[in-house]
Every structure is written in structure tokens, then in C-alpha cells.
Amino acid sequence: MKLKNFVPLALVTGLLAAGLIACTTDSKDTKITKAEAAKIALARVPNGTIKESELEKEKGKLIWSFDVATPGTKNITEVNVDAITGEIVAVDIETPEKEKAEDDKK
């Protein structure tokens, strides 16, 4: 196979594999429901509103990830809740500039 054909093939294969991994993450594998995890996340961000949420594997852990908006700021607080224990495993403040930089990397 020629190298110029290999690169796109490798890229497509990688994307398909990532999609399959994402599809195998299922809420039946959790002990903490999405609603329970949302309550935990919102307790961490007073007056927050959940804008997005997803179940994902990160650093080998199954987590509920919530993007929480807070009145009076354009920042988003990402709160990751362990889907097995209910423990908050990460909290990250994402400014509009940081989100734009992440989008530019994609």
C-alpha cells in the first residue's frame, strides 16, 4: 500500500475505533445514575445550570461529565463525577478563550 493511501486509512480506522469505544460506554455499567451525579455536580456549583452532560471513560474511570453554566459569568465549570462511587474526580473552569483553543485543536 502506498504511503499516501495509508495515512487517510489510518485516520479513518482511528476515528472508527474511538467511536466504538464511545458507543460501548453505557449507563447500565454505572452505580450512580445520571440524575444522582447531576445533583452532586450542581452541589459543587451553586446556582449552576447543566448545559451538557455525557458518560465517558477518562483516565480509566467511568465518569459523568457535566458542563455547568453559572449566572453572571461566561465561564463553564466542568464537573466530573465518578459513575461508580459518586466522588467528584475533577473540577475545571473553562473560560470562553480556553474553549475556543480546545475547539481550534479539533
Secondary structure, 3 states (H helix, E strand, C coil): CCHHHHHHHHHHHHHHHHHHHHHHCCHHHCCCCHHHHHHHHHHHCCCCEEEEEEEEEECCEEEEEEEEECCCCCCEEEEEEECCCCCEEEEEEECHHHHHHHHHHC
